[in-house]
Amino acid sequence: MPLPAQTSTLRRVIVAVALLGVLVVAHLGLQKANGFVRGCTGFEDVAYSVSALGAAPSGAGSGCATVTEGEYASFAGVSNITWGLLFYVLVVGLRLAYAATGSDRLRLASAGVVGVGLLYTAYLVYLQAAVIGSFCVLCMTSAALVLTLFVLHFVEQRRLRAVPAEGAAPPRRALAGGSPSLQPYIPILGVFALLLAADVVLAGRVQASIPTPTAAPAPNIAAVAAQNRAAAPPPDTGGACSYDPQFAPLTDLSTFTSSPYKGSPDAPVTVVEVFDPNCPHCKALAESMEPVVAEHGDEATFYYVAYPLRQSSLAQTIALKVAAREGRFFELLDEMFARQDATWGMSVPEIVASVNAAGMDGAAFQALLNDEARVQPILAQIEVEAKAVQAAFTAPDGGLSVPKLAINGRVVQSDYASYSPRCLGEFITEAAAGTAAE
């Protein structure tokens, strides 16, 4: 049947809203795949505030992680993210088919799908509000889009009922290669494709720049700590030792030289290691550094800078600051590395247990976390150092990963060969000789 002109704009709006839904759900899936490292929306940074600290130890991504990874994250064995994508794609397909053929059955089928989707969406919102007790920003955005689709279908139905049969627009003859009725949708589909491609590319850059933790069984802490101390460093691939060509030599390391250190404080070589206590590659580099520190401790000063790459690492970074004041920094760092798991973060009880195991007072540390006046200056100090890390180690493409290692200001290439004891020893020996020759 010919489609009435009175609903032509409305039909395009419905397709545009459904495509927006595809983008929102796809973005949610991409952020989940990245572990919500930049928060739920993918554009969040670590918040160095007491108000943000309360949620930090509970895991990455806050509400979105809780909703998309919990007990109610799937239906019939299929992720709700997948169901959401199927829902929006089905609506888009039905609407485009309706535009191309004029079959009212397709329009009614689309309305039926949206009605079912609205009911299930209402159930999911109820779960977030009354059962889970946490809201996912992108999930709620999708819920608003589903409600919008329902309203648009309702308005469309009302308008169609008001159109007399003889008022319908005359049918248009098909052109070679497709129906002209689909031509108004081509710009909408083009914008959608560009946005989706950009989202995938940006998510891929985040994935490439941020290490993903690997799952491990619950460890025997004492045994794992002993294994860590005796563990072999990461495999030396035998490749070339190289500095990272993306980075110019760093000229000002003063912000980092107040950090805890090993080696000789008067050595000619300054080594700065930036790490997140939940980063598995940082743990591997720490193991690789042990024989280097033992062999070259008289040639270099090795500074250790804790950088919370994710919000969930902030409380542990505070604990490391407190440990540094009490002379227990490396003991606590060993405990944190030993307790690493796939969650990229520790709960407050887990941090307190680590603090106790490092020979500190866990109860006193927990009281510190609850005392805004005492913890805020520590957060401010962490923020200053974090900004210095970002200024020094952010790549030209805007990415920042950990670990990062600089030797006399030159940033080491992040690969197995350059991070091996062999290459690190060569770098330090070369730097020491260069300093002596000056």
Secondary structure by P-SEA (a helix, b strand, c coil): ccccccaaaaaaaaaaaaaaaaaaaaaaaaaaaacccccccccccccccccccccccccccaaaaaaacccccccccccaaaaaaaaaaaaaaaaaaaaacccaaaaaaaaaaaaaaaaaaaaaaaaacccccbbbaaaaaaaaaaaaaaaaaaaaaaaaaaccccccccbbbbccccccccccaaaaaaaaaaaaaaaaaaaaaaaaabbbbbbbcccaaaaaaaaaaaccccccccccccccccccccccccccccccccccccccbbbbbbbbcccaaaaaaaaaaaaaaaaccccbbbbbbbbcccccaaaaaaaaaaaaaacaaaaaaaaaaaaccccccccaaaaaaaaaaacccaaaaaaaaaccccaaaaaaaaaaaaaaaaaccccccccccccbbbccccccccccccccaaaaaaaaaaaaaaaaac
